[in-house]
Amino acid sequence: MNTEFLEQIFFGNSLRNYLYFSAILLLGLLLKRVFSKLLNRLMFMLFKRLEPNTEPKVFIEMLLKPVEVLIILVIIYLSINQLDYPLNEVIFRRTNLINNVATLYELKFVQVVDKLFLLLFVISAFWILLRIIDFIANVYKYKASLTLSKSDDQMVPFIKELSKIVTVIFAFFVVLGSVFNLNVATIIAGLGIGGIAVALAAQDSLQNLLGSFTIFADKPFVVGDLIRIENYEGTVEKVGFRSTIIRTLDKTLVIIPNKKMVDSPLENLSLRNLRRMKFNIGLRYDTSVEVMKKISDEVQQIVNDHPATSDDTLVTFDSFGESSLNIQVLYFIQIVDYNEYMRIRQDLNYKIMVIVAENGADFAFPSRTVFHEYVGEKPPGGAEIV
């Protein structure tokens, strides 16, 4: 077969080179999705042991895009390397004087291309690794949701973030060493010396980071607990490296630094087994003693009879107020959930209103009786009462 036609040179490359370049590029782009799914399925077989019930579709969708990017880079790199021009062209030339000896340094275009693709290969490879970390974290997050303990629900996101940060730092040093040919050991040693200055500059950030480790070690609370710290009360949604996110009862998000979470007095409301309810029933001063005793007994009875209250209810005549006779009601609700607690509290309050009404009594409201005393001659009937 006569192949002289394929050896003809056009713009610095033979026709054979152009055919190889086109064939690799076109076939690769057409089959990249097939190669990507096949590679994803092979990787899925390695991680299937973590959760046998996991659908491969979930894993494939998470890694499809980064794997496709890696495959495209490989295809483009292989196709470009079929060309001689302009890869072998010198784009930079300089004469260096080393030990009084003139040395010629040349930089070819192919060297720049190799470094560029090596950088992209490293980035795409670590992108895939980050997606694998996300997949593993999702698997363990699902497993943690099946357990009664909330500690693992809190630990999984934290380890996920820590793993991703370590991976990014490792990728940075890999790029410095493999792409830019720098001495990574020397750089790390230099960072160790400069770390003192960095630590002083980032003192608050380091304290917050140590605070996060203290939270995980001591476990004063876990994700999902209802806590009160300073003027904030809400449910813990996430514990990060720097701060803790709390969802308040008003459904707003409050971000508190971990240093403050560790140093400030913190009340874990989820750990209490009872909610206390304490208030006064203010009755009018014309209420008789017998009616007050009957109201007190009936209030104590309906509170004790409620299935969600404890048995240590206390209803007593507490004090003589400025405008009311105060009966103090003290009881404990065994329901910790806030919404359910409010419904029980409302139900008991309605029943107390019915008891007061059925006994012919009435609630007092702030009022004052003013006596006008005349210095001179009093009008008939004595002092005027208003």
C-alpha positions as CSV (number, residue, x, y, z in Angstrom):
1,M,0.0,0.0,0.0
2,N,1.3,3.4,-1.0
3,T,1.6,5.5,2.1
4,E,3.6,8.4,0.6
5,F,0.4,10.4,0.5
6,L,0.1,10.2,4.2
7,E,3.6,11.5,4.7
8,Q,2.9,14.9,3.0
9,I,3.6,17.8,5.2
10,F,1.0,20.5,5.8
11,F,1.7,23.4,8.3
12,G,4.6,21.4,9.9
13,N,2.7,18.1,10.4
14,S,2.1,15.1,8.1
15,L,-1.3,14.1,7.0
16,R,-0.9,10.9,9.1
17,N,-0.5,13.1,12.2
18,Y,-3.6,15.0,11.4
19,L,-5.6,11.7,10.9
20,Y,-4.4,10.3,14.2
21,F,-5.2,13.6,15.9
22,S,-8.7,13.7,14.5
23,A,-9.4,10.1,15.1
24,I,-8.4,10.1,18.8
25,L,-10.2,13.4,19.4
26,L,-13.5,12.4,17.7
27,L,-13.7,8.9,19.0
28,G,-12.8,10.0,22.5
29,L,-15.4,12.7,22.6
30,L,-18.0,10.4,21.2
31,L,-17.3,7.6,23.7
32,K,-16.4,9.8,26.8
33,R,-19.8,9.2,28.4
34,V,-19.4,5.4,27.9
35,F,-15.9,5.5,29.3
36,S,-17.0,7.6,32.3
37,K,-19.9,5.4,33.3
38,L,-17.7,2.3,32.9
39,L,-14.9,3.8,35.1
40,N,-17.5,4.9,37.7
41,R,-19.0,1.4,37.9
42,L,-15.6,-0.1,38.4
43,M,-14.9,2.4,41.2
44,F,-18.3,1.7,42.7
45,M,-17.4,-2.0,43.1
46,L,-14.7,-0.9,45.5
47,F,-17.0,1.1,47.7
48,K,-20.1,-1.1,47.5
49,R,-19.1,-2.8,50.7
50,L,-19.8,0.4,52.7
51,E,-23.5,0.1,51.9
52,P,-24.7,-2.9,49.8
53,N,-28.1,-1.4,49.4
54,T,-26.8,1.8,47.7
55,E,-27.9,2.2,44.1
56,P,-24.9,2.6,41.7
57,K,-26.8,5.4,40.0
58,V,-26.2,7.7,43.0
59,F,-22.4,7.0,42.9
60,I,-22.3,7.4,39.2
61,E,-24.1,10.7,39.2
62,M,-21.8,12.2,41.8
63,L,-18.6,11.2,40.0
64,L,-19.9,11.5,36.4
65,K,-18.8,15.1,35.8
66,P,-15.3,15.0,37.3
67,V,-14.5,11.6,35.7
68,E,-15.7,13.0,32.3
69,V,-13.4,16.0,32.7
70,L,-10.5,13.7,33.4
71,I,-11.3,11.5,30.4
72,I,-11.6,14.6,28.2
73,L,-8.2,15.8,29.4
74,V,-6.6,12.4,28.6
75,I,-8.2,12.5,25.1
76,I,-7.1,16.0,24.3
77,Y,-3.6,15.3,25.6
78,L,-3.2,12.1,23.5
79,S,-4.5,13.8,20.4
80,I,-2.3,16.9,20.8
81,N,0.8,14.7,21.2
82,Q,0.2,13.3,17.7
83,L,1.3,16.7,16.3
84,D,4.9,17.8,15.8
85,Y,4.1,21.4,15.2
86,P,4.0,23.6,17.2
87,L,4.9,21.3,20.1
88,N,8.6,21.1,19.2
89,E,8.9,24.8,18.7
90,V,11.1,26.8,21.1
91,I,9.1,29.6,22.7
92,F,11.7,30.9,25.1
93,R,15.5,30.9,24.9
94,R,18.0,32.4,27.3
95,T,21.7,32.1,28.0
96,N,22.7,31.6,31.6
97,L,26.2,32.1,33.1
98,I,26.8,29.3,35.5
99,N,30.4,29.0,37.1
100,N,31.6,31.3,34.3
101,V,30.2,28.8,31.7
102,A,27.6,30.0,29.3
103,T,24.6,27.6,29.3
104,L,21.8,27.8,26.8
105,Y,18.3,27.3,28.3
106,E,15.4,26.6,26.0
107,L,11.8,26.2,26.7
108,K,9.7,24.3,24.2
109,F,5.9,24.6,23.7
110,V,5.5,20.9,24.5
111,Q,7.0,21.4,28.0
112,V,4.4,24.1,28.7
113,V,1.7,21.8,27.5
114,D,2.9,18.9,29.6
115,K,3.0,21.1,32.7
116,L,-0.4,22.5,32.0
117,F,-2.0,19.1,31.5
118,L,-0.3,17.7,34.5
119,L,-1.8,20.5,36.6
120,L,-5.2,19.8,35.2
121,F,-4.8,16.0,35.8
122,V,-3.9,16.6,39.4
123,I,-6.9,19.0,39.9
124,S,-9.4,16.6,38.3
125,A,-8.0,13.6,40.2
126,F,-8.4,15.3,43.5
127,W,-11.8,16.5,42.4
128,I,-12.8,12.9,42.0
129,L,-11.4,12.2,45.4
130,L,-13.5,15.0,47.0
131,R,-16.6,13.5,45.4
132,I,-15.7,10.1,46.8
133,I,-15.4,11.7,50.2
134,D,-18.9,13.2,49.8
135,F,-20.3,9.8,48.8
136,I,-18.7,8.0,51.8
137,A,-20.0,10.8,54.1
138,N,-23.5,10.4,52.7
139,V,-23.4,6.7,53.3
140,Y,-22.3,7.1,57.0
141,K,-24.7,10.0,57.4
142,Y,-27.5,7.6,56.4
143,K,-26.2,5.0,58.8
144,A,-26.0,7.5,61.6
145,S,-29.6,8.5,61.1
146,L,-30.7,4.9,61.8
147,T,-29.0,4.9,65.3
148,L,-30.5,6.4,68.4
149,S,-27.3,8.3,69.3
150,K,-27.0,11.8,67.9
151,S,-23.2,11.9,68.4
152,D,-22.5,10.2,65.1
153,D,-24.9,12.6,63.3
154,Q,-22.7,15.4,64.6
155,M,-19.4,13.6,63.9
156,V,-20.0,12.6,60.3
157,P,-20.2,16.2,58.8
158,F,-17.2,17.3,60.9
159,I,-15.0,14.4,59.7
160,K,-16.2,15.1,56.2
161,E,-15.1,18.7,56.3
162,L,-11.8,17.8,58.0
163,S,-11.1,15.1,55.3
164,K,-11.8,17.6,52.5
165,I,-9.6,20.3,54.0
166,V,-6.7,17.8,54.4
167,T,-7.3,16.6,50.8
168,V,-7.1,20.1,49.4
169,I,-3.9,20.9,51.4
170,F,-2.4,17.7,50.2
171,A,-3.4,18.5,46.6
172,F,-1.7,21.9,47.0
173,F,1.6,20.4,48.0
174,V,1.3,17.8,45.2
175,V,0.9,20.6,42.6
176,L,3.9,22.4,44.1
177,G,6.1,19.3,43.9
178,S,5.0,17.6,40.7
179,V,4.1,20.6,38.5
180,F,6.4,23.4,39.7
181,N,9.2,21.1,40.8
182,L,9.5,22.7,44.2
183,N,11.1,21.1,47.2
184,V,8.0,20.4,49.3
185,A,10.0,19.4,52.4
186,T,11.8,22.8,52.4
187,I,8.4,24.5,52.0
188,I,6.9,22.6,54.9
189,A,10.0,23.4,57.1
190,G,9.6,27.1,56.2
191,L,5.9,27.0,57.1
192,G,6.9,25.5,60.4
193,I,9.1,28.5,61.2
194,G,6.5,31.0,59.9
195,G,3.7,29.1,61.7
196,I,4.4,31.0,64.9
197,A,3.6,34.3,63.2
198,V,0.5,32.7,61.5
199,A,-0.6,31.3,64.8
200,L,-0.4,34.7,66.4
201,A,-2.3,36.3,63.6
202,A,-5.0,33.7,63.5
203,Q,-5.3,33.2,67.3
204,D,-9.1,33.5,67.4
205,S,-9.5,31.0,64.5
206,L,-7.2,28.5,66.3
207,Q,-9.2,29.0,69.5
208,N,-12.4,28.3,67.7
209,L,-10.9,25.2,66.1
210,L,-9.8,23.9,69.5
211,G,-13.2,24.7,70.7
212,S,-14.8,22.4,68.1
213,F,-12.5,19.6,69.2
214,T,-13.5,20.3,72.9
215,I,-17.2,20.1,71.9
216,F,-16.6,16.7,70.3
217,A,-14.6,15.4,73.2
218,D,-16.8,16.6,76.1
219,K,-20.1,16.4,74.2
220,P,-22.0,19.1,76.1
221,F,-24.5,18.9,73.3
222,V,-25.0,17.2,70.0
223,V,-26.8,18.1,66.8
224,G,-30.6,18.3,67.4
225,D,-30.3,19.3,71.1
226,L,-32.2,22.3,72.4
227,I,-29.7,24.6,74.1
228,R,-29.7,28.0,75.7
229,I,-26.5,30.2,75.7
230,E,-26.5,33.8,76.7
231,N,-29.6,35.4,75.1
232,Y,-30.1,32.6,72.5
233,E,-32.2,29.5,72.7
234,G,-32.6,27.1,69.8
235,T,-31.8,23.7,68.2
236,V,-28.2,22.9,67.2
237,E,-28.1,22.3,63.5
238,K,-24.3,22.0,62.8
239,V,-21.0,22.1,64.6
240,G,-18.2,23.3,62.2
241,F,-14.6,24.1,62.6
242,R,-15.1,27.7,63.5
243,S,-18.7,28.1,64.7
244,T,-21.9,26.3,65.8
245,I,-25.1,27.0,63.9
246,I,-28.3,27.3,66.1
247,R,-31.9,27.5,64.8
248,T,-33.8,29.6,67.3
249,L,-37.5,29.3,68.2
250,D,-38.1,32.2,65.8
251,K,-36.7,30.0,63.0
252,T,-33.7,32.3,62.6
253,L,-30.1,31.1,62.3
254,V,-27.6,32.2,64.9
255,I,-23.9,31.5,64.3
256,I,-21.9,31.4,67.5
257,P,-18.1,31.0,67.6
258,N,-17.0,27.7,69.1
259,K,-14.8,29.5,71.6
260,K,-17.9,31.1,73.1
261,M,-19.7,27.8,73.1
262,V,-17.0,26.4,75.3
263,D,-16.3,29.3,77.6
264,S,-19.8,30.6,78.2
265,P,-22.3,29.0,80.5
266,L,-24.5,26.7,78.4
267,E,-27.8,25.1,79.3
268,N,-28.7,21.9,77.5
269,L,-32.5,21.9,77.6
270,S,-32.8,18.6,75.9
271,L,-31.1,16.8,78.8
272,R,-33.8,17.8,81.3
273,N,-36.6,15.4,81.8
274,L,-39.2,17.9,82.9
275,R,-40.4,21.4,82.0
276,R,-41.4,23.6,84.9
277,M,-44.5,25.8,84.8
278,K,-44.9,28.4,87.4
279,F,-47.5,31.3,87.5
280,N,-50.0,33.1,89.7
281,I,-53.8,33.0,89.4
282,G,-54.9,36.5,90.5
283,L,-58.4,36.6,92.0
284,R,-60.4,39.6,93.1
285,Y,-60.3,40.7,96.7
286,D,-64.0,40.0,97.2
287,T,-63.3,36.2,96.6
288,S,-64.2,34.3,99.8
289,V,-61.8,31.9,101.5
290,E,-64.0,28.9,100.8
291,V,-64.0,29.7,97.1
292,M,-60.3,30.2,97.0
293,K,-59.7,26.8,98.7
294,K,-62.0,25.1,96.3
295,I,-60.4,26.6,93.3
296,S,-56.9,25.6,94.6
297,D,-58.0,22.0,95.2
298,E,-59.7,21.7,91.8
299,V,-56.7,23.2,90.0
300,Q,-54.4,20.8,91.7
301,Q,-56.6,18.0,90.8
302,I,-56.9,18.7,87.1
303,V,-53.1,19.3,86.8
304,N,-52.4,16.0,88.6
305,D,-54.9,14.1,86.5
306,H,-53.2,15.2,83.3
307,P,-51.1,12.3,81.8
308,A,-48.2,14.6,80.8
309,T,-47.6,16.2,84.3
310,S,-45.6,14.9,87.2
311,D,-47.1,14.1,90.6
312,D,-45.5,16.9,92.5
313,T,-47.9,19.7,91.7
314,L,-48.1,22.5,94.2
315,V,-51.1,25.0,94.4
316,T,-51.0,27.4,97.3
317,F,-52.3,30.8,98.4
318,D,-49.1,32.7,97.7
319,S,-49.6,36.4,98.5
320,F,-51.7,39.5,98.8
321,G,-51.1,41.5,95.7
322,E,-51.7,45.1,95.0
323,S,-55.0,44.3,93.3
324,S,-55.4,40.5,93.6
325,L,-55.3,37.5,95.8
326,N,-52.5,35.4,94.2
327,I,-52.8,31.6,94.1
328,Q,-49.4,30.2,92.9
329,V,-49.5,27.2,90.6
330,L,-46.3,25.1,90.2
331,Y,-46.2,21.9,88.1
332,F,-43.9,20.0,85.8
333,I,-44.6,18.7,82.3
334,Q,-42.9,15.5,81.2
335,I,-43.0,16.4,77.5
336,V,-39.7,18.0,76.4
337,D,-40.7,18.9,72.9
338,Y,-41.5,22.6,72.9
339,N,-44.5,22.6,70.6
340,E,-46.2,19.8,72.6
341,Y,-45.3,21.5,75.8
342,M,-47.0,24.7,74.6
343,R,-50.2,22.7,73.7
344,I,-50.4,21.0,77.1
345,R,-49.8,24.3,78.8
346,Q,-52.6,25.9,76.8
347,D,-55.0,23.1,77.6
348,L,-54.4,23.4,81.3
349,N,-54.8,27.2,81.2
350,Y,-58.2,26.8,79.6
351,K,-59.3,24.3,82.2
352,I,-58.2,26.7,85.0
353,M,-60.3,29.5,83.4
354,V,-63.3,27.1,83.5
355,I,-62.7,26.3,87.2
356,V,-62.6,29.9,88.1
357,A,-65.8,30.7,86.2
358,E,-67.7,27.7,87.6
359,N,-66.9,28.7,91.2
360,G,-68.4,32.2,90.6
361,A,-65.0,33.9,91.0
362,D,-63.3,36.3,88.6
363,F,-59.8,37.3,87.7
364,A,-58.5,40.5,89.1
365,F,-57.0,43.2,86.9
366,P,-54.8,46.1,88.0
367,S,-57.1,48.7,89.8
368,R,-56.8,51.2,92.6
369,T,-59.4,52.7,95.0
370,V,-58.8,56.4,95.6
371,F,-60.3,58.1,98.7
372,H,-60.8,61.9,98.6
373,E,-60.5,63.4,102.1
374,Y,-61.8,66.9,102.7
375,V,-59.9,69.1,105.1
376,G,-62.9,71.4,105.8
377,E,-66.4,70.4,106.4
378,K,-67.2,67.0,105.1
379,P,-70.1,66.5,102.8
380,P,-73.1,64.4,104.0
381,G,-72.3,60.7,104.0
382,G,-68.6,61.1,104.8
383,A,-65.7,60.7,102.4
384,E,-66.4,60.3,98.7
385,I,-65.2,57.0,97.3
386,V,-64.2,56.9,93.7
